[in-house]
Amino acid sequence: MYDLVQIVGSLLILAAFVGAMAGRLNQSSYCYLIANTVGSTVLTITAIISSEWGFLLLEGVWALVSANSLVRKATGRHVAAAH
């Protein structure tokens, strides 16, 4: 079950990334931001459980940045996207 949770978290992030690279998702869209926030939060939690400190740093920062961007969008503030 643990591996399945990690795979789902990874697939959320990868789906958002592939969608953005294929031009199907805008990096400041709710879909992209939610997928990144949920996926990276799931992976952050698994990193905490398994004491993987490098992975925790990577995914924890990813989750915080994604969540911050999601809050900015929800409150009507600008969300930067790659061009």
CNS distance restraints for C-alpha pairs under 8 A (distance, minus, plus):
assign (resid   1 and name CA) (resid   5 and name CA) 6.34 0.50 0.50
assign (resid   2 and name CA) (resid   6 and name CA) 6.44 0.50 0.50
assign (resid   2 and name CA) (resid  46 and name CA) 7.83 0.50 0.50
assign (resid   3 and name CA) (resid   7 and name CA) 6.15 0.50 0.50
assign (resid   4 and name CA) (resid   8 and name CA) 6.17 0.50 0.50
assign (resid   5 and name CA) (resid   9 and name CA) 6.25 0.50 0.50
assign (resid   5 and name CA) (resid  42 and name CA) 7.40 0.50 0.50
assign (resid   6 and name CA) (resid  10 and name CA) 6.12 0.50 0.50
assign (resid   6 and name CA) (resid  42 and name CA) 7.14 0.50 0.50
assign (resid   6 and name CA) (resid  43 and name CA) 6.05 0.50 0.50
assign (resid   6 and name CA) (resid  46 and name CA) 7.00 0.50 0.50
assign (resid   7 and name CA) (resid  11 and name CA) 5.98 0.50 0.50
assign (resid   8 and name CA) (resid  12 and name CA) 6.25 0.50 0.50
assign (resid   8 and name CA) (resid  39 and name CA) 7.34 0.50 0.50
assign (resid   9 and name CA) (resid  13 and name CA) 6.64 0.50 0.50
assign (resid   9 and name CA) (resid  38 and name CA) 7.14 0.50 0.50
assign (resid   9 and name CA) (resid  39 and name CA) 3.97 0.50 0.50
assign (resid   9 and name CA) (resid  40 and name CA) 6.48 0.50 0.50
assign (resid   9 and name CA) (resid  41 and name CA) 7.89 0.50 0.50
assign (resid   9 and name CA) (resid  42 and name CA) 5.55 0.50 0.50
assign (resid   9 and name CA) (resid  43 and name CA) 5.88 0.50 0.50
assign (resid  10 and name CA) (resid  14 and name CA) 6.09 0.50 0.50
assign (resid  10 and name CA) (resid  39 and name CA) 6.10 0.50 0.50
assign (resid  10 and name CA) (resid  40 and name CA) 7.64 0.50 0.50
assign (resid  10 and name CA) (resid  43 and name CA) 7.35 0.50 0.50
assign (resid  11 and name CA) (resid  15 and name CA) 5.76 0.50 0.50
assign (resid  11 and name CA) (resid  39 and name CA) 7.52 0.50 0.50
assign (resid  12 and name CA) (resid  16 and name CA) 6.34 0.50 0.50
assign (resid  12 and name CA) (resid  35 and name CA) 5.24 0.50 0.50
assign (resid  12 and name CA) (resid  36 and name CA) 6.63 0.50 0.50
assign (resid  12 and name CA) (resid  38 and name CA) 7.56 0.50 0.50
assign (resid  12 and name CA) (resid  39 and name CA) 5.20 0.50 0.50
assign (resid  13 and name CA) (resid  17 and name CA) 6.24 0.50 0.50
assign (resid  13 and name CA) (resid  35 and name CA) 5.95 0.50 0.50
assign (resid  13 and name CA) (resid  36 and name CA) 5.05 0.50 0.50
assign (resid  13 and name CA) (resid  39 and name CA) 5.48 0.50 0.50
assign (resid  13 and name CA) (resid  40 and name CA) 7.04 0.50 0.50
assign (resid  14 and name CA) (resid  18 and name CA) 5.97 0.50 0.50
assign (resid  15 and name CA) (resid  19 and name CA) 5.91 0.50 0.50
assign (resid  15 and name CA) (resid  35 and name CA) 7.92 0.50 0.50
assign (resid  16 and name CA) (resid  20 and name CA) 6.13 0.50 0.50
assign (resid  16 and name CA) (resid  25 and name CA) 7.15 0.50 0.50
assign (resid  16 and name CA) (resid  31 and name CA) 7.73 0.50 0.50
assign (resid  16 and name CA) (resid  32 and name CA) 5.22 0.50 0.50
assign (resid  16 and name CA) (resid  35 and name CA) 6.23 0.50 0.50
assign (resid  16 and name CA) (resid  36 and name CA) 6.86 0.50 0.50
assign (resid  17 and name CA) (resid  21 and name CA) 6.14 0.50 0.50
assign (resid  17 and name CA) (resid  32 and name CA) 7.94 0.50 0.50
assign (resid  18 and name CA) (resid  22 and name CA) 5.96 0.50 0.50
assign (resid  19 and name CA) (resid  23 and name CA) 6.24 0.50 0.50
assign (resid  19 and name CA) (resid  24 and name CA) 5.03 0.50 0.50
assign (resid  19 and name CA) (resid  25 and name CA) 5.04 0.50 0.50
assign (resid  20 and name CA) (resid  24 and name CA) 5.77 0.50 0.50
assign (resid  20 and name CA) (resid  25 and name CA) 4.51 0.50 0.50
assign (resid  20 and name CA) (resid  26 and name CA) 5.88 0.50 0.50
assign (resid  20 and name CA) (resid  27 and name CA) 6.20 0.50 0.50
assign (resid  20 and name CA) (resid  32 and name CA) 7.87 0.50 0.50
assign (resid  21 and name CA) (resid  25 and name CA) 7.90 0.50 0.50
assign (resid  25 and name CA) (resid  29 and name CA) 7.00 0.50 0.50
assign (resid  25 and name CA) (resid  31 and name CA) 7.67 0.50 0.50
assign (resid  25 and name CA) (resid  32 and name CA) 6.61 0.50 0.50
assign (resid  26 and name CA) (resid  32 and name CA) 6.92 0.50 0.50
assign (resid  26 and name CA) (resid  81 and name CA) 7.82 0.50 0.50
assign (resid  27 and name CA) (resid  32 and name CA) 5.75 0.50 0.50
assign (resid  27 and name CA) (resid  33 and name CA) 7.11 0.50 0.50
assign (resid  27 and name CA) (resid  81 and name CA) 5.41 0.50 0.50
assign (resid  27 and name CA) (resid  82 and name CA) 7.20 0.50 0.50
assign (resid  28 and name CA) (resid  32 and name CA) 6.74 0.50 0.50
assign (resid  28 and name CA) (resid  33 and name CA) 6.60 0.50 0.50
assign (resid  28 and name CA) (resid  69 and name CA) 7.94 0.50 0.50
assign (resid  28 and name CA) (resid  73 and name CA) 7.76 0.50 0.50
assign (resid  28 and name CA) (resid  79 and name CA) 5.89 0.50 0.50
assign (resid  28 and name CA) (resid  80 and name CA) 6.83 0.50 0.50
assign (resid  28 and name CA) (resid  81 and name CA) 5.77 0.50 0.50
assign (resid  29 and name CA) (resid  33 and name CA) 6.22 0.50 0.50
assign (resid  30 and name CA) (resid  34 and name CA) 5.79 0.50 0.50
assign (resid  30 and name CA) (resid  70 and name CA) 7.11 0.50 0.50
assign (resid  30 and name CA) (resid  73 and name CA) 7.92 0.50 0.50
assign (resid  31 and name CA) (resid  35 and name CA) 6.07 0.50 0.50
assign (resid  32 and name CA) (resid  36 and name CA) 6.23 0.50 0.50
assign (resid  33 and name CA) (resid  37 and name CA) 6.00 0.50 0.50
assign (resid  33 and name CA) (resid  66 and name CA) 6.02 0.50 0.50
assign (resid  33 and name CA) (resid  67 and name CA) 7.52 0.50 0.50
assign (resid  33 and name CA) (resid  69 and name CA) 7.09 0.50 0.50
assign (resid  33 and name CA) (resid  70 and name CA) 5.79 0.50 0.50
assign (resid  34 and name CA) (resid  38 and name CA) 5.93 0.50 0.50
assign (resid  34 and name CA) (resid  66 and name CA) 7.79 0.50 0.50
assign (resid  34 and name CA) (resid  67 and name CA) 7.97 0.50 0.50
assign (resid  34 and name CA) (resid  70 and name CA) 7.06 0.50 0.50
assign (resid  35 and name CA) (resid  39 and name CA) 5.79 0.50 0.50
assign (resid  36 and name CA) (resid  40 and name CA) 5.81 0.50 0.50
assign (resid  36 and name CA) (resid  62 and name CA) 7.82 0.50 0.50
assign (resid  36 and name CA) (resid  63 and name CA) 7.14 0.50 0.50
assign (resid  36 and name CA) (resid  66 and name CA) 6.10 0.50 0.50
assign (resid  37 and name CA) (resid  41 and name CA) 5.96 0.50 0.50
assign (resid  37 and name CA) (resid  62 and name CA) 7.66 0.50 0.50
assign (resid  37 and name CA) (resid  63 and name CA) 5.18 0.50 0.50
assign (resid  37 and name CA) (resid  64 and name CA) 7.74 0.50 0.50
assign (resid  37 and name CA) (resid  66 and name CA) 5.04 0.50 0.50
assign (resid  37 and name CA) (resid  67 and name CA) 5.50 0.50 0.50
assign (resid  37 and name CA) (resid  70 and name CA) 7.93 0.50 0.50
assign (resid  38 and name CA) (resid  42 and name CA) 6.13 0.50 0.50
assign (resid  38 and name CA) (resid  63 and name CA) 7.63 0.50 0.50
assign (resid  39 and name CA) (resid  43 and name CA) 6.33 0.50 0.50
assign (resid  39 and name CA) (resid  63 and name CA) 7.98 0.50 0.50
assign (resid  40 and name CA) (resid  44 and name CA) 5.95 0.50 0.50
assign (resid  40 and name CA) (resid  59 and name CA) 5.32 0.50 0.50
assign (resid  40 and name CA) (resid  60 and name CA) 7.06 0.50 0.50
assign (resid  40 and name CA) (resid  62 and name CA) 6.15 0.50 0.50
assign (resid  40 and name CA) (resid  63 and name CA) 4.94 0.50 0.50
assign (resid  41 and name CA) (resid  45 and name CA) 6.25 0.50 0.50
assign (resid  41 and name CA) (resid  59 and name CA) 7.09 0.50 0.50
assign (resid  41 and name CA) (resid  60 and name CA) 7.02 0.50 0.50
assign (resid  41 and name CA) (resid  63 and name CA) 5.35 0.50 0.50
assign (resid  42 and name CA) (resid  46 and name CA) 6.42 0.50 0.50
assign (resid  43 and name CA) (resid  47 and name CA) 6.09 0.50 0.50
assign (resid  43 and name CA) (resid  56 and name CA) 7.85 0.50 0.50
assign (resid  43 and name CA) (resid  59 and name CA) 6.27 0.50 0.50
assign (resid  44 and name CA) (resid  48 and name CA) 6.29 0.50 0.50
assign (resid  44 and name CA) (resid  55 and name CA) 7.51 0.50 0.50
assign (resid  44 and name CA) (resid  56 and name CA) 5.40 0.50 0.50
assign (resid  44 and name CA) (resid  59 and name CA) 5.18 0.50 0.50
assign (resid  44 and name CA) (resid  60 and name CA) 5.36 0.50 0.50
assign (resid  44 and name CA) (resid  63 and name CA) 7.55 0.50 0.50
assign (resid  45 and name CA) (resid  49 and name CA) 6.29 0.50 0.50
assign (resid  46 and name CA) (resid  50 and name CA) 6.18 0.50 0.50
assign (resid  47 and name CA) (resid  51 and name CA) 5.73 0.50 0.50
assign (resid  47 and name CA) (resid  52 and name CA) 4.97 0.50 0.50
assign (resid  47 and name CA) (resid  53 and name CA) 6.95 0.50 0.50
assign (resid  47 and name CA) (resid  55 and name CA) 6.04 0.50 0.50
assign (resid  47 and name CA) (resid  56 and name CA) 5.06 0.50 0.50
assign (resid  48 and name CA) (resid  52 and name CA) 6.56 0.50 0.50
assign (resid  48 and name CA) (resid  53 and name CA) 7.55 0.50 0.50
assign (resid  48 and name CA) (resid  56 and name CA) 6.41 0.50 0.50
assign (resid  51 and name CA) (resid  56 and name CA) 7.90 0.50 0.50
assign (resid  52 and name CA) (resid  56 and name CA) 5.97 0.50 0.50
assign (resid  53 and name CA) (resid  57 and name CA) 6.15 0.50 0.50
assign (resid  54 and name CA) (resid  58 and name CA) 6.34 0.50 0.50
assign (resid  55 and name CA) (resid  59 and name CA) 6.00 0.50 0.50
assign (resid  56 and name CA) (resid  60 and name CA) 5.43 0.50 0.50
assign (resid  57 and name CA) (resid  61 and name CA) 6.06 0.50 0.50
assign (resid  58 and name CA) (resid  62 and name CA) 6.20 0.50 0.50
assign (resid  59 and name CA) (resid  63 and name CA) 5.93 0.50 0.50
assign (resid  60 and name CA) (resid  64 and name CA) 6.22 0.50 0.50
assign (resid  61 and name CA) (resid  65 and name CA) 6.08 0.50 0.50
assign (resid  62 and name CA) (resid  66 and name CA) 6.01 0.50 0.50
assign (resid  63 and name CA) (resid  67 and name CA) 5.91 0.50 0.50
assign (resid  64 and name CA) (resid  68 and name CA) 5.98 0.50 0.50
assign (resid  65 and name CA) (resid  69 and name CA) 6.19 0.50 0.50
assign (resid  66 and name CA) (resid  70 and name CA) 6.17 0.50 0.50
assign (resid  67 and name CA) (resid  71 and name CA) 6.19 0.50 0.50
assign (resid  68 and name CA) (resid  72 and name CA) 6.13 0.50 0.50
assign (resid  69 and name CA) (resid  73 and name CA) 6.18 0.50 0.50
assign (resid  69 and name CA) (resid  79 and name CA) 5.90 0.50 0.50
assign (resid  70 and name CA) (resid  74 and name CA) 6.14 0.50 0.50
assign (resid  71 and name CA) (resid  75 and name CA) 6.14 0.50 0.50
assign (resid  72 and name CA) (resid  76 and name CA) 6.31 0.50 0.50
assign (resid  72 and name CA) (resid  77 and name CA) 4.96 0.50 0.50
assign (resid  72 and name CA) (resid  78 and name CA) 6.58 0.50 0.50
assign (resid  72 and name CA) (resid  79 and name CA) 6.43 0.50 0.50
assign (resid  73 and name CA) (resid  77 and name CA) 5.47 0.50 0.50
assign (resid  73 and name CA) (resid  78 and name CA) 6.44 0.50 0.50
assign (resid  73 and name CA) (resid  79 and name CA) 6.06 0.50 0.50
